[in-house]
């Protein structure tokens, strides 16, 4: 059976570009002789969100058995929540869909690969939590030094 790959690429902001991720995945497929079914791209969409337009399309096509492998550059492209990632992989396993993260050398066909997947998922969630915490701290700091709102105008001193 030939390997038919769905490539998924994602960036969190509209200022970023998915081209590098797509290039890495295409080169990987070419090297191994894999057929590319389709490239699914979400631009300006956070990995925190379980629902993303192109990712939803990928899941729909996966459930219709249109490909047998999902490829990303890194695990955190598909999600930042460990629970979400593990739920996705339960479905991948149930449907017999293979998963490849090109830059992380993830092979989920062995117990060691499954453990690696769980550890990377936990790190992705941890990283997201740290980013959120830093953002909250920066906002609190800005408030404390008299800046507020979009205009960042200083507060008026009282009496």
ChimeraX attribute file (.defattr): number of C-alpha atoms within 10 A of each C-alpha:
attribute: neighborCount
match mode: 1-to-1
recipient: residues
	/A:1	4
	/A:2	9
	/A:3	16
	/A:4	18
	/A:5	25
	/A:6	25
	/A:7	23
	/A:8	23
	/A:9	25
	/A:10	28
	/A:11	18
	/A:12	16
	/A:13	12
	/A:14	11
	/A:15	8
	/A:16	11
	/A:17	15
	/A:18	16
	/A:19	12
	/A:20	11
	/A:21	21
	/A:22	21
	/A:23	12
	/A:24	15
	/A:25	26
	/A:26	18
	/A:27	13
	/A:28	17
	/A:29	19
	/A:30	12
	/A:31	9
	/A:32	9
	/A:33	12
	/A:34	16
	/A:35	16
	/A:36	19
	/A:37	16
	/A:38	15
	/A:39	16
	/A:40	17
	/A:41	22
	/A:42	20
	/A:43	18
	/A:44	14
	/A:45	17
	/A:46	18
	/A:47	21
	/A:48	18
	/A:49	12
	/A:50	14
	/A:51	12
	/A:52	18
	/A:53	12
	/A:54	18
	/A:55	18
	/A:56	13
	/A:57	13
	/A:58	22
	/A:59	16
	/A:60	12
	/A:61	14
	/A:62	19
	/A:63	14
	/A:64	10
	/A:65	13
	/A:66	15
	/A:67	21
	/A:68	19
	/A:69	22
	/A:70	21
	/A:71	25
	/A:72	23
	/A:73	24
	/A:74	19
	/A:75	21
	/A:76	22
	/A:77	21
	/A:78	24
	/A:79	23
	/A:80	25
	/A:81	22
	/A:82	20
	/A:83	14
	/A:84	17
	/A:85	22
	/A:86	16
	/A:87	11
	/A:88	15
	/A:89	19
	/A:90	12
	/A:91	14
	/A:92	19
	/A:93	13
	/A:94	9
	/A:95	14
	/A:96	12
	/A:97	17
	/A:98	18
	/A:99	21
	/A:100	21
	/A:101	19
	/A:102	19
	/A:103	14
	/A:104	14
	/A:105	12
	/A:106	19
	/A:107	17
	/A:108	18
	/A:109	11
	/A:110	10
	/A:111	10
	/A:112	12
	/A:113	14
	/A:114	16
	/A:115	12
	/A:116	17
	/A:117	22
	/A:118	17
	/A:119	13
	/A:120	20
	/A:121	23
	/A:122	17
	/A:123	16
	/A:124	22
	/A:125	22
	/A:126	15
	/A:127	14
	/A:128	16
	/A:129	14
	/A:130	11
	/A:131	12
	/A:132	12
	/A:133	12
	/A:134	11
	/A:135	12
	/A:136	12
	/A:137	12
	/A:138	12
	/A:139	14
	/A:140	13
	/A:141	12
	/A:142	15
	/A:143	15
	/A:144	10
	/A:145	10
	/A:146	13
	/A:147	16
	/A:148	15
	/A:149	10
	/A:150	6
	/A:151	7
	/A:152	11
	/A:153	10
	/A:154	13
	/A:155	11
	/A:156	7
	/A:157	6
	/A:158	4
	/A:159	3
